[in-house]
Amino acid sequence: MTGAHQAAVIPQKGGPFSIEERATPEPGPGELLIEVKAVALNPVDHYQRDFGMPLVPVYPAVVGFDTAGIVVKVGSNVSSALAPGSRVIAFASSFFKNGSPDYGAFQQYALAQSEGVVALPDALSFEQGAVFPLAVMTALTAWTTIGIPLDTMYSPEDKQAVLIWGGASSVGTFAIQSAKTLGFTVYATASPKHHEYLKKLGAHAVFDYTATDVVSQIVEAVKKDGVNLHTAHCVVKESLQPTLDVLKETKGDAAAKVAHSPLLPEDHPTLDKTEITFNFPPTDKVVRDKHMYQCFHGWLQHGLKSGSVVPSPALQVEDGGLRGLNAALDKLKVGVSGKKIVVPI
């Protein structure tokens, strides 16, 4: 296939997107060309549009991570399960490709590496499929970042618990779902309106993070349940101190580990015998590709087939296609709660 397609391009640092024609690329070894049918939006998208951060090394730029669509063409060394015509979920991002705009999600045709592409079940729409890639990758990377392999299977007898602070966010919902599949008893925080939903996703107990006594509520529940809470994932900003306050009371003399998804300030709070690690994928390409494969072809593909993983959180579909991306991203900037903004392309 040769020709051109439309893309939402950032012409120079500081955006906004403009709609431009780009040459449609050919997939190389281990790559697929995806006809994009829907994209999901993430906070990182408007940071890259508005500030060029995380670093956008090439302008004009095409950004975006989350897409679902149809395989148009495959390069060599791609599984026959991902043949042209297949409906797929794809991590389509220029972030690990030196900013090459052929890989960003926000265009009609995008390249993606096969490690981050899996079949989209027939029961799910393209809009539902688009919510998975970056949130799944981030939620699962948090576990490996603190030394928990993705094939971990704790039994109830192990009494292993985890605290997820920020459970109603996109990443938080997959942190809950993945913690459940790893065998953790899951404690999470969220606004009260999201508590029942998070319990359906697998949380054992959910607490109102705005309550003045939220720390003591969590500590009391953990002690009553008789589980070992030595592990946490801080999904949202301003969550490290209360998380450490909980761990101080629940870990005893044991070592604790915290994955921190927001940027970790140099002067962040600490706790004795507690390792706090910024959540970021492996920097070595070979290690990262293997990790991506485990995230998508392992955890996500298995979970979709077994029904243990579902699209989350609720969709907020915004119209306008590529031309509607600026307005949709501006809505995300203002803030959404318990929703994932998705744009059909």
SULPE-V726909 format. One record per pair of residues at least 24 apart in sequence whose C-alpha atoms are under 10 Angstrom apart, sorted by the first residue. I is the first residue (numbers start at 0). J is the second residue. If there is no record, write none. Layout:
i=<I,I>
j=<J,J>
This chain:
i=<0,0,0,0,0,1,3,3,4,4,4,4,5,5,5,5,5,6,6,6,6,6,6,6,6,6,6,6,6,6,6,7,7,7,7,7,7,7,7,7,7,7,7,7,7,7,7,8,8,8,8,8,8,8,8,8,8,8,9,9,9,9,9,9,9,9,9,9,9,9,10,10,10,10,10,10,11,11,11,11,11,11,11,11,12,12,12,12,12,12,12,12,12,12,12,12,13,13,13,13,13,13,13,13,14,14,14,14,14,14,14,14,14,14,15,15,15,15,15,16,16,16,16,16,16,16,16,16,16,16,16,17,17,17,17,17,18,18,18,19,20,20,21,21,21,21,21,22,22,23,23,23,23,23,23,24,24,24,24,24,24,25,25,25,25,25,25,26,26,26,26,26,26,26,26,26,26,27,27,27,27,27,27,27,27,28,28,28,28,28,28,28,29,29,29,29,29,29,29,29,29,29,30,30,30,30,30,30,30,30,30,30,30,30,30,31,31,31,31,31,31,31,31,31,31,31,31,31,31,31,31,31,31,31,32,32,32,32,32,32,32,32,32,32,32,32,32,32,32,32,32,33,33,33,33,33,33,33,33,33,33,33,33,33,33,33,33,33,33,33,33,33,33,33,33,33,34,34,34,34,34,34,34,34,34,34,34,34,34,34,34,34,34,35,35,35,35,35,35,35,35,35,35,35,35,35,35,35,35,35,35,35,35,35,35,36,36,36,36,36,36,36,36,36,36,36,36,36,36,36,36,36,36,37,37,37,37,37,37,37,37,37,37,37,37,37,37,37,37,37,37,37,37,37,37,37,38,38,38,38,38,38,38,38,38,38,38,38,38,38,38,38,38,38,38,38,38,38,38,38,38,38,39,39,39,39,39,39,39,39,39,39,39,39,39,39,39,39,39,39,39,39,39,39,39,39,39,40,40,40,40,40,40,40,40,40,40,40,40,40,40,40,40,41,41,41,41,41,41,41,41,41,41,41,41,42,42,42,42,44,44,44,44,45,45,45,45,45,46,46,48,48,53,54,54,54,55,55,55,55,55,56,56,56,56,56,56,57,57,57,57,57,58,58,58,59,59,59,60,60,60,60,60,60,60,61,61,61,61,61,61,61,61,61,61,61,61,61,62,62,62,62,62,62,62,62,62,62,62,62,62,63,63,63,63,63,63,63,63,63,63,63,64,64,64,64,64,64,64,64,64,64,64,64,64,64,64,64,64,65,65,65,65,65,65,65,65,65,65,65,65,65,65,65,66,66,66,66,66,66,66,66,66,66,66,66,66,66,66,66,66,66,66,66,66,66,66,67,67,67,67,67,67,67,67,67,67,67,67,67,67,67,67,67,68,68,68,68,68,68,68,68,68,68,68,69,69,69,69,70,70,70,70,70,71,71,72,73,73,73,73,74,74,76,77,77,77,78,80,80,81,81,81,81,82,85,85,85,86,86,86,86,86,86,86,86,86,87,87,87,87,87,87,87,87,87,88,88,88,88,88,88,88,88,88,88,88,88,88,88,88,88,89,89,89,89,89,89,89,89,89,89,89,89,89,90,90,90,90,90,90,90,90,90,90,90,90,91,91,91,91,92,95,95,95,105,105,105,105,105,106,106,106,107,107,107,112,112,112,113,113,113,113,113,114,114,114,114,114,114,114,114,114,114,115,115,115,115,115,115,115,115,116,116,116,116,116,117,117,117,117,117,117,117,118,118,118,118,118,118,119,119,119,120,120,120,123,123,123,125,125,125,125,126,126,126,126,126,126,126,126,126,127,127,127,127,127,127,127,127,127,128,128,128,128,129,129,129,129,129,129,130,130,130,130,130,130,130,130,130,130,131,131,131,131,131,131,131,131,131,131,132,132,132,133,133,134,134,134,134,134,134,134,134,135,135,135,135,135,135,135,135,135,135,135,135,135,136,136,136,136,136,136,136,136,136,136,136,137,137,137,137,137,137,137,137,137,137,137,138,138,138,138,138,138,138,138,138,138,138,138,138,138,138,138,139,139,139,139,139,139,139,139,139,139,139,139,139,139,139,140,140,140,140,140,140,140,140,140,140,141,141,141,141,141,141,141,141,141,141,141,141,141,141,142,142,142,142,142,142,142,142,142,142,142,143,143,143,143,143,143,144,144,144,144,144,144,144,144,144,144,144,145,145,145,145,145,145,145,145,145,145,145,145,145,146,146,147,147,148,148,149,149,149,149,149,149,149,149,149,150,150,150,150,150,151,151,151,151,151,152,152,152,152,152,152,153,153,153,153,153,153,153,154,154,154,154,155,155,155,155,156,157,157,157,157,157,158,158,158,158,158,158,158,158,159,159,159,159,159,159,159,159,159,160,160,160,160,160,160,160,160,160,160,160,160,160,161,161,161,161,161,161,161,161,161,161,161,161,161,161,162,162,162,162,162,162,162,162,162,162,162,162,162,162,162,162,162,162,163,163,163,163,163,163,163,163,163,163,163,163,163,163,163,164,164,164,164,164,164,164,164,164,164,164,164,164,164,164,164,164,165,165,165,165,165,165,165,165,165,166,166,166,166,166,166,166,166,166,166,166,166,167,167,167,167,167,167,167,167,167,167,167,167,168,168,168,168,168,168,168,168,168,169,169,169,169,169,169,169,169,169,169,170,170,170,170,170,171,171,171,171,171,171,171,171,172,172,172,172,172,172,172,172,172,172,172,173,173,173,173,173,173,173,174,174,174,174,174,175,175,175,175,175,176,176,176,176,176,176,176,176,177,177,177,177,177,177,178,179,179,179,180,180,180,180,183,183,183,183,184,184,184,184,184,185,185,186,186,186,186,186,187,187,187,188,188,188,189,189,190,190,192,192,193,193,193,196,196,196,196,197,197,197,200,200,200,200,200,200,201,208,208,213,213,214,214,214,214,214,214,214,215,215,215,216,217,217,217,217,217,218,218,218,218,218,218,219,219,219,221,221,221,222,222,227,227,228,228,228,229,229,229,229,229,229,230,230,230,230,230,230,230,231,231,231,231,231,231,232,232,232,232,232,232,232,232,233,233,233,233,233,233,233,233,234,234,234,234,234,235,235,235,235,236,236,236,236,237,239,239,239,239,239,240,240,240,240,243,243,243,243,243,243,244,244,246,246,247,247,247,310,311,311,311,312,312,312,312,312,313,313,313,313,314,314,314,314,314,315,315,315,315,316,316,316,316,317,317,317,318,318,318,319,319,320>
j=<24,25,32,71,72,25,107,108,106,107,108,109,105,106,107,108,321,60,61,62,100,101,103,104,105,106,107,108,109,321,322,59,60,61,62,63,103,104,105,106,107,320,321,322,323,324,325,48,58,59,60,61,62,100,103,105,106,321,47,48,49,51,55,57,58,59,60,61,62,100,48,57,58,59,60,61,48,49,51,55,57,58,59,60,47,48,49,50,51,52,55,56,57,58,59,60,45,46,47,48,49,50,51,52,45,46,47,48,49,50,51,59,60,325,45,48,49,324,325,48,49,59,60,61,62,105,321,322,323,324,325,59,321,322,324,325,106,321,322,106,106,107,100,101,106,107,108,101,108,101,106,107,108,109,110,100,101,102,108,109,110,72,73,74,101,109,110,71,72,73,74,75,101,109,110,111,112,73,74,75,76,77,110,111,112,73,74,75,76,77,112,113,73,74,75,76,77,78,111,112,113,114,72,73,74,75,76,77,110,111,112,113,114,115,116,69,70,71,72,73,74,75,77,81,82,83,89,91,109,110,111,112,113,116,68,69,70,71,72,73,74,83,91,101,102,108,109,110,111,112,113,66,67,68,69,70,71,72,73,83,84,85,86,87,88,89,91,102,104,106,107,108,109,110,111,116,66,67,68,69,70,71,72,84,86,87,104,106,107,108,109,110,344,65,66,67,68,69,70,71,87,88,89,91,104,105,106,107,108,109,110,125,129,343,344,66,67,68,69,86,87,106,107,108,124,125,126,128,129,320,342,343,344,65,66,67,68,88,104,105,106,107,124,125,126,127,128,129,130,316,320,321,341,342,343,344,63,64,65,66,67,68,89,91,104,105,106,125,126,127,128,129,130,316,320,321,324,340,341,342,343,344,63,64,65,66,67,104,105,126,127,128,129,130,131,132,133,314,315,316,317,328,339,340,341,342,343,64,65,66,104,105,129,130,133,324,327,328,331,339,340,341,342,65,130,133,134,169,170,328,331,332,339,340,341,328,331,332,334,105,328,331,332,325,328,329,331,332,328,332,325,328,94,94,97,98,93,94,97,98,99,93,94,96,97,98,99,93,97,98,99,100,98,99,100,98,99,100,93,98,99,100,101,102,103,92,93,94,98,99,100,101,102,103,104,105,106,109,91,92,93,94,98,99,100,101,102,103,104,105,106,90,91,92,93,94,102,103,104,105,106,133,89,90,91,92,93,94,102,103,104,105,111,129,130,131,132,133,134,89,90,91,92,103,104,105,128,129,130,131,132,133,134,341,90,91,92,103,104,105,106,109,111,116,125,126,127,128,129,130,131,132,133,341,342,343,344,91,104,116,117,118,119,124,125,126,127,128,129,130,131,132,343,344,107,108,109,118,119,124,125,126,128,129,344,108,118,119,125,108,109,110,116,118,108,109,110,110,111,112,113,112,113,113,112,113,114,113,117,118,113,116,117,118,118,117,118,119,117,118,119,120,121,123,124,125,128,116,117,118,119,120,121,125,128,129,115,116,117,118,119,120,125,126,127,128,129,130,131,132,295,300,113,114,115,116,117,118,119,128,129,131,132,133,295,114,115,116,117,129,131,132,133,135,136,291,295,115,116,132,133,133,282,284,287,320,321,324,342,344,320,321,344,320,321,344,288,291,292,288,291,292,295,296,287,288,289,290,291,292,293,294,295,296,288,290,291,292,293,294,295,296,291,292,295,296,300,292,295,296,297,299,300,303,295,296,299,300,303,304,300,303,304,300,303,304,303,309,310,341,342,343,344,310,314,315,316,340,341,342,343,344,309,310,311,312,313,314,316,339,341,309,310,311,341,310,339,340,341,342,343,169,309,310,311,312,313,314,339,340,341,169,170,173,295,299,308,309,310,311,312,294,295,299,169,170,168,169,170,171,172,173,174,311,169,170,171,172,173,174,176,177,291,294,295,298,299,170,173,174,279,280,290,291,293,294,295,299,169,170,171,173,174,234,260,278,279,280,294,169,170,171,172,173,174,175,176,177,178,232,234,258,260,278,294,170,173,174,176,177,178,278,280,290,291,293,294,295,298,299,174,258,260,278,279,280,281,290,291,294,174,231,232,233,234,257,258,259,260,276,277,278,279,280,174,177,178,181,230,231,232,256,257,258,278,258,278,279,280,281,290,256,257,258,259,275,276,277,278,279,280,281,230,231,232,255,256,257,258,259,274,275,276,277,278,256,258,181,230,181,293,177,178,180,181,290,293,294,297,298,180,181,293,297,298,178,180,181,182,183,178,179,180,181,182,183,178,179,180,181,182,183,184,181,182,183,184,182,183,184,226,226,182,183,184,226,227,182,183,184,224,225,226,227,228,183,184,185,225,226,227,228,229,230,184,185,186,203,221,224,225,226,227,228,229,230,231,185,186,187,202,221,226,227,228,229,230,231,232,256,257,186,187,188,202,204,205,217,221,228,229,230,231,232,233,242,245,246,257,187,188,189,202,205,230,231,232,233,234,235,238,242,257,258,188,189,205,206,208,231,232,233,234,235,236,237,238,239,241,242,259,189,190,208,232,233,234,235,236,238,190,193,194,197,202,205,206,232,233,234,235,337,192,193,194,196,197,234,311,312,313,336,337,338,234,235,311,312,335,336,337,338,339,234,310,311,312,313,336,337,338,339,340,234,235,260,311,312,197,232,233,234,235,311,312,337,196,197,200,201,202,234,309,310,311,312,337,200,201,308,309,310,311,312,200,201,202,232,234,200,201,202,203,232,200,201,202,302,307,308,309,311,201,298,299,302,307,308,202,203,307,308,298,302,307,308,226,227,228,230,221,224,226,227,228,228,231,217,220,221,228,231,217,231,232,213,217,238,336,337,336,337,336,337,312,336,337,311,312,313,337,311,312,337,307,308,309,310,311,312,307,238,241,241,245,241,242,243,244,245,246,248,244,245,248,245,242,245,246,248,249,244,245,246,247,248,249,245,248,249,245,248,249,248,249,251,253,253,255,256,253,254,255,256,257,273,254,255,256,257,258,273,274,255,256,257,258,259,275,256,257,258,259,260,275,276,278,257,258,259,260,261,275,277,278,258,259,260,261,278,259,260,261,262,260,261,262,263,261,263,267,268,269,275,267,268,269,270,268,269,270,271,273,275,269,270,270,273,271,272,273,339,337,338,339,336,337,338,339,340,337,338,339,340,338,339,340,341,342,339,340,341,342,340,341,342,343,341,342,343,342,343,344,343,344,344>
